[in-house]
């Protein structure tokens, strides 16, 4: 055993400066992004996964901070969740109006439309029905929360 105290041993070790470590991580991150053209869309989580696979030990917050400081973060794509789901097996309904929007009697032809407007955590559905002869509206606004 060496006659050195624990604090003396750790004092003798040359610490790796933070900026050098961050600079080497930045070089590795840019190398991962430049490997393939699809990698330019990588976010911090995927970059961390690639660094981990390359045996580079770091944390998510460090990767996120370095990418943010160097303008490498990508804005996540927003995928809205609509209310309509097409069913390929369903039978298509017949077009009864056939673009003839004239009506001779009341209540013979009615049209409807559903519009979905996302508002924070709430999504508001606006349902509009129109009678073709009178052009009279029956409006209804239904609020449903999708969590």
C-alpha distance (Angstrom), angle and dihedral (degrees) to the residues before:
residue distance angle dihedral
X1 . . .
X2 3.72 . .
X3 3.77 119.4 .
X4 3.80 92.9 -124.4
X5 3.77 126.7 120.9
X6 3.78 119.3 -123.0
X7 3.79 93.2 -114.7
X8 3.81 90.6 48.6
X9 3.80 90.8 52.5
X10 3.80 93.4 52.0
X11 3.81 91.0 43.8
X12 3.80 89.1 56.4
X13 3.80 93.0 54.7
X14 3.76 113.2 94.4
X15 3.78 107.1 -124.3
X16 3.78 118.0 -135.3
X17 3.78 106.3 -115.2
X18 3.77 113.6 -119.4
X19 3.79 94.9 -127.6
X20 3.80 93.0 53.5
X21 3.81 90.0 50.2
X22 3.81 91.6 48.7
X23 3.81 91.1 46.6
X24 3.80 91.9 51.9
X25 3.83 89.8 48.0
X26 3.81 90.0 50.1
X27 3.81 90.5 53.0
X28 3.82 90.2 50.3
X29 3.81 92.1 46.9
X30 3.81 91.6 50.9
X31 3.81 89.7 47.4
X32 3.82 89.9 54.5
X33 3.80 91.4 48.6
X34 3.82 92.1 47.8
X35 3.83 93.9 48.5
X36 3.79 93.4 83.1
X37 3.80 134.4 5.5
X38 3.82 91.6 -121.6
X39 3.80 90.2 58.1
X40 3.81 90.6 73.0
X41 3.81 87.0 80.6
X42 3.81 93.0 55.6
X43 3.77 116.2 124.9
X44 3.77 127.1 -152.3
X45 3.83 93.5 -86.9
X46 3.80 93.1 55.2
X47 3.79 92.3 44.0
X48 3.82 89.1 52.2
X49 3.81 89.6 50.9
X50 3.81 91.0 50.7
X51 3.81 91.1 47.9
X52 3.81 90.8 49.5
X53 3.81 90.2 51.0
X54 3.81 87.9 52.1
X55 3.85 89.3 54.0
X56 3.80 94.6 -109.5
X57 3.79 111.1 145.6
X58 3.79 113.1 -144.2
X59 3.78 140.4 121.6
X60 3.78 133.2 -105.6
X61 3.80 93.0 -115.6
X62 3.81 91.6 53.9
X63 3.81 92.6 50.4
X64 3.81 91.0 45.8
X65 3.82 92.7 49.2
X66 3.82 93.9 48.0
X67 3.80 92.5 47.0
X68 3.81 91.6 47.5
X69 3.82 93.5 48.6
X70 3.81 91.0 51.3
X71 3.80 98.2 42.7
X72 3.80 95.2 -112.3
X73 3.81 97.6 125.7
X74 3.77 116.8 109.3
X75 3.77 124.3 -148.1
X76 3.79 109.9 -113.9
X77 3.78 116.0 -113.3
X78 3.76 113.8 -111.9
X79 3.78 115.2 -130.0
X80 3.79 108.4 -166.9
X81 3.77 116.3 -149.4
X82 3.79 105.9 -131.5
X83 3.77 124.8 -163.2
X84 3.79 96.2 -128.0
X85 3.79 119.5 85.8
X86 3.77 116.7 -178.9
X87 3.77 114.7 -134.3
X88 3.81 110.3 -153.7
X89 3.80 91.7 -164.2
X90 3.81 93.9 53.1
X91 3.77 119.1 102.0
X92 3.79 113.2 -111.9
X93 3.78 114.8 -120.2
X94 3.77 120.0 -117.7
X95 3.81 119.0 -102.7
X96 3.80 100.0 -117.9
X97 3.82 97.5 173.7
X98 3.84 97.2 48.2
X99 3.82 90.0 -163.7
X100 3.82 92.3 -60.5
X101 3.79 100.5 132.2
X102 3.79 96.8 173.9
X103 3.81 119.9 105.2
X104 3.81 129.3 -164.4
X105 3.81 98.8 -168.6
X106 3.78 133.8 34.4
X107 3.81 118.2 -98.1
X108 3.81 93.8 15.9
X109 3.81 97.6 108.9
X110 3.77 126.6 27.5
X111 3.79 128.1 172.8
X112 3.78 127.4 -159.1
X113 3.77 137.6 -169.3
X114 3.80 133.5 -172.3
X115 3.79 120.0 -153.0
X116 3.80 122.8 -173.2
X117 3.80 117.9 -153.2
X118 3.83 116.7 -173.9
X119 3.81 113.6 -142.2
X120 3.83 112.7 180.0
X121 3.81 104.8 -70.3
X122 3.80 92.7 -14.6
X123 3.76 125.7 78.6
X124 3.77 116.3 -159.3
X125 3.79 119.6 -152.8
X126 3.78 116.5 -154.2
X127 3.78 112.3 -160.9
X128 3.78 117.3 -168.2
X129 3.80 126.8 -173.9
X130 3.79 122.2 -174.7
X131 3.78 129.1 -169.9
X132 3.79 109.0 -142.2
X133 3.81 98.7 -144.3
X134 3.79 99.6 48.4
X135 3.82 96.7 22.2
X136 3.79 85.1 -135.7
X137 3.78 118.3 162.2
X138 3.76 129.0 -142.3
X139 3.80 105.0 -166.5
X140 3.74 128.4 -167.9
X141 3.81 130.4 174.5
X142 3.77 113.9 -160.6
X143 3.79 121.4 -171.9
X144 3.75 119.5 -153.1
X145 3.76 126.1 173.4
X146 3.79 117.6 -137.4
X147 3.78 109.5 -166.6
